[in-house]
């Protein structure tokens, strides 16, 4: 199922999805900006795991992401309710991140199964950025490195993203592949043009 009024930003860590989320929110009326993991109880636990504060089995982490996503979609004032009420919802990351990242350490089919009941967005803006550039950006941040922050991992994540997009195109998924080496302003211009003409 495709959820109308739902737009997702995806890309490697350091590709600029969070920056684009902020810029889109500033430029679009009646929009709601959100992200995964969320700031809910499950999302906060996930963030602690990603920062290596807590250690869990990779499949447990995949289940937590799925549970957080379920709350994100179906809770009161969640994504589904907002979209059905005509609000444009833009999310920095969604199930494609699970397919790209969790399948590094778990079977791809298991991750797909955990996420198959969730609706697909109207469009995915994939900010396709060279993994080495992403890693440089991550290293320039002042925050603690997360469990997926290495060049080899980022290359594998990119491969998993492309695999998941190819698979889900068969279910009607639309992806706009955007060159991540473009300026923030140019990427925003491409996204806004698509949204206004959809």
FENDA-V538817 format. One line per field, one symbol per residue. phi: phi as a letter, one per 40 degrees, with the letter a starting at -180 (. if undefined). burial: + if it has 9 or more other C-alpha atoms within 8 Angstrom, else -. Layout:
phi: ???
burial: ???
This chain:
phi: .cccgbbbbbicdgchccccdcccccbbcfbbcaabccccdccccdcccccgcbbbcdcccccccccccdcdcbcdgcdccccccgccbbbcgaccccccccccbbcdccccccbcccccccabccccbddccdcccccccccccccbcacccccccdccdccccdcccccgcbbbcbcccccdccccdcccccccbc
burial: -++-+++++++++++++--++++++-----++++++++---+++-+++++++-----++-++++++++++++++---+++++++--++++++++-+++++++++-+-+--++-++-----+++++++++-+-+++-++----------+-+-+++++++++--++--++---+-+--+++---+--++--++------
